[in-house]
Amino acid sequence: MPYVSAVLTAAGESSRMGSLKALLSWRGVKLVEYQVQSLIAGGANEVVVVLGYEYDKVIPYIAGVGVECVVNQEYRNGRATSIRTGLAKISSKTDAIVILGVDQPRPPELVSLLIQSQLRSDKPITMPSFEGQGGHPVIFSSALRNELSAISEKDQGLRRIVESYRGMINRVYIENPIVRLDLNTPEEYANSKRTYGS
């Protein structure tokens, strides 16, 4: 059976939101709980949640079989540091790696569709697309693990790897703008909760 790992980044200061994004309410639970549940239900065998800013407030909401949290002490240096921190904790037997931000809520059905598409594909990256624009989560073959573990903010992080393999991406066309959803401001959160979060 294929083994799927997920890295959920939740280390940032949520400065534009004004409160911790991980602890926002989403579909009756905290956003970090929703994301972990969605990743597991969608087919991830393990989820590594990377925390940083005020991590002690978030840890109580992270639980479950195959779920682990790790604190990124370098979180102020950018998301690439959190991705590297999470990758260092995932299983050596993984076949596919899902990378998602806590502020990008995705239903388990979408996660499952993308994971299954990656596992059937011979391409190194699977990415959802809506109206010609890429979305999240992005799923990487374990063959790219070393490259992913070497990303840096000054080198554009994940974007550089996606660009490097631009011609080898398994694009999954989704008729739902949720694949582009990011919760960055109170206004975006309020609007998105009305549309998707109830």
Beta strands, then each sheet from edge to edge (+ up, - down):
strand 1: 4-10
strand 2: 25-26
strand 3: 29-30
strand 4: 46-51
strand 5: 67-71
strand 6: 96-101
strand 7: 125-130
strand 8: 133-134
strand 9: 138-141
strand 10: 169-173
sheet 1: 5+ 4+ 1+ 6+ 9- 7+ 8-
sheet 2: 5+ 4+ 1+ 6+ 9- 7+ 10+
sheet 3: 2+ 3-
end
